Amino acid sequence: MFSGALFKLPPKSSQQSKAGKLRGILGWASLVLLTPTLLGAQAEAITLDDVFASPNMFGTPPSAPKWAPDSQHFAFSWNDEGLPERGLWLASADGEELEELQLPEASDALSDFIWHGDSQALLVVLGSELWQLSISDRSSQRLGVLGKGASNLGLAPDGSKVAFLKEGDLWIFDLESKTSQALSNVGIAGLSALSIGRYNRPEREIGPGIWGGPTYAWSPDSGTIAVHLVDRRHLPKVPFPDYLSPETSPNEIRRAYPGDANESRQVGLINVSSGKMQLLPLESPKARQVIGFSWSVDGVLLVDIASDTAEDRWLYRVDDMQLETIWHSHRESRIYTGFASAWDADGQNIVFLSDLDDRYGLYRINALSMEESSKEALEDASEESLGESLEKSPRLLSDPRMDVLSAPQITASGQIIYAANAPSAAESQVFRVGPDDGTPERLTQPTQITQLPGYNTPYPSPDGKHLAFLHSEAARPPELYSVATAGGDAQRVTHSQGAAFSEQTWARTRYVSFPSLIDDYTLHARILEPPVLEPGKQYPVLFGPMYSNTVRNRWSGRYSRIQQLLVQKGYIVVQVDMRGSTGYGRDFREEFLVDFAGDDIEDIVSTVEYLKSEAHMDTDRMGIWGSSYGGTLSIYTLLKKPGLFRAGVAAAAAVDPHFFGTDDVAIVRRPDTHPGIFLNSAARYAKNLEDHLLIIHGMQDQVVPFKTTAALADVLIREGKDFDFAFAPGATHSWSREAHYSRYLFGKMLQHFDRYLQPREGMPQRGKNQR
């Protein structure tokens, strides 16, 4: 129980509405499913200004919660007034008590926090300073200066030190002496003076790779820290000109393309006392990524490695600085690297996420090396009982009918907590698997913890008794809940939206299924439309934002705001899970390999054909839009299927595979092994453009270089095509999350579709490039 003033939350209510229960029963058996619709008093339709307003009617979503070691409470950052500035909040384990903690006056913004080992205080980064906030008496104490850019706090298991990352190095703050020092000396600053862009990273650093990966992990005895060392100095220097500097600056960064060596990713072990670092002998660090690493309770290091092509996966254990292979998997058709792993609570087994069967699943395997396992198998050949308890090959723990959507989280009691799509690909529910009667070798069948329809992301307490989870639905932004893992109703912790949100009537969401026109697959789409359709009226249709894995009952940040705005403006919004999406089996997912903008466009055609069966859909007034690969799909669909859509908007579109990233070899492989797919540039089809195209691109986009869009625009001009081009000088690949640029560019998109899709007298019936 907390001391001080508390907000007492409303009583628990059932997690499942009648509509939610009905959906859980029907699943995908029905072609048309309805999500709960938020109906309120009549209010003026929202505008683009409302989407970007501050405070915002959609609220500020709570951050991922962090549990106290004693599992009695959890903390998270949040703003309950819809403002961007975040405070630090504290909730009881059952979620019934909530309090905003008072941060020191005149302190800088909150950037990171962790729990102290005694569960009685929080260690908080405010600006460049480390503070301690007491939970018992609510006092605050300034501990010292970490410096600008300090991040990734991590408390030593013995509670004496805090590790953090800064300037590419690992630093240690001693809680007794209140001093900090660099434990490593490897950081080398990046080339660019700008602080924006995905590839704008240090030349060498302890930290994640360009597209993710681990950072560091304390050993159980606090004497060693495993680190992820990334070196980019061998990568090509690529200019991304900065036109906003006093004079044009080349602004070089390190950037590689398919076929080039990738960044070097290695794992080192740093002795905390001496600062000496030893590197593990990993093979091919410029072609293999470190998925993760973790320590067992006995101090054995697990290292999880995958090839950049995703074809290979290895689990290693480290013994005296040598790697011993626990398990290896190879499949040439594999795409993506949606992998994760963790030690089981017993320290003898490993639980990992992989795609060995038709669905992504959680598996458990004994941590013995392959050599040790073979030896044990021979010795135990006559001892069946012992042989059964020793898992020498991966054993599936999760339901084979579902795709696991999250890394396994292991509690002290041995519970394995994870999210999986249930009862359909559109939903995400949280499950647990645990020891049967306290016997580690025997595990229970998966038990569903959450019941709220929609998307639920799990954060279990260390003791496994409670689950904090973030929940959202198609028309409900994220909120934080808590529930007992043994079962029961969930307690809503946060209420982020204000009265203006409740007064609006939001879109109705339907989920439909229909056959592919080119093969035997069943396709799935999500339709957002006005809750009440006017009899006899036909509505213009917008596909987007296009991407894989979009037919989901979840809120997707600013994109969901834009979708709701479009529906209120009179559009029907459609999204389809094209091949390459998860939730429908391995074959459907791997159809995408070396076939970008190929048969997935045929899935879009199949969706259009299905929509013709719905009388209120005006399939003569359709548009398509998306960003990144969604932009790719939009522009290639206009170029390869002219006349299918009247208008399209392609933002940050990848239009030339030669300029894809080194991470994209998981999808297109390399030019020397699969040369055909690298001929699939949009410029090949430029002469086909007939419809109204708007291209959007940020000039500081390092993921999809602006030059590729500029080159395509030049080809279109030379072909005599008419199109529109909206660019933003300082926008990156994440333009939709950069407030000033996204407000401008989304405005251009809305104007484009209103111009060509909304009914008006004399509206042209043909594309402007048709002769």
Secondary structure, DSSP 8 states (H G I E B T S, - for coil): ---S--EE------S--HHHHHHHHHTTSSS-EE------S------HHHHH-SS-TT-------EE-TTSSEEEEEE-TTS-S--EEEEEETTS-EEEEE---TT---EEEEEE-TTSSEEEEEETTEEEEEETTT--EEEEEE--TT-EEEEE-TTSSEEEEEETTEEEEEETTTTEEEES----B--S-SS--STT---SEEES-BTTB---EEE-TTSSEEEEEEEE-TTS-EEE--BTTSSS-B--EEE---TTS---EEEEEEEETTT--EEE---S-TTTEEEEEEEE-TTS-EEEEEEETTSSEEEEEEEETTEEEEEEEEE-TT------EEEE-TTSSEEEEEE-SSSS-EEEEEE-S-HHHHHHHHHHTTT-HHHHHHS--S-EE-S-TTS-B-S--EE-TT--EEEEE--SSTT-BEEEEE-EETTEEEEE---EE---SSSEEEEEE-TTSSEEEEEEEETTEEEEEEEEETT----EE------HHHHHS---EEEEEEEE-SSSS-EEEEEEEE-SS--TT--EEEEE-S--SS---SS--HHHHHHHHHHHHTT-EEEEEE-TT-SSS-HHHHHTTTT-TTTHHHHHHHHHHHHHTTSTTEEEEEEEEEEETHHHHHHHHHHHHSTTS-SEEEEES----GGGS-GGGHHHH--TTT-GGGGG--GGGGGGG--SEEEEEEETT-TTTTHHHHHHHHHHHHHTT---EEEEETT--TTGGGSHHHHHHHHHHHHHHHHHHHS--TT--SS-TT--
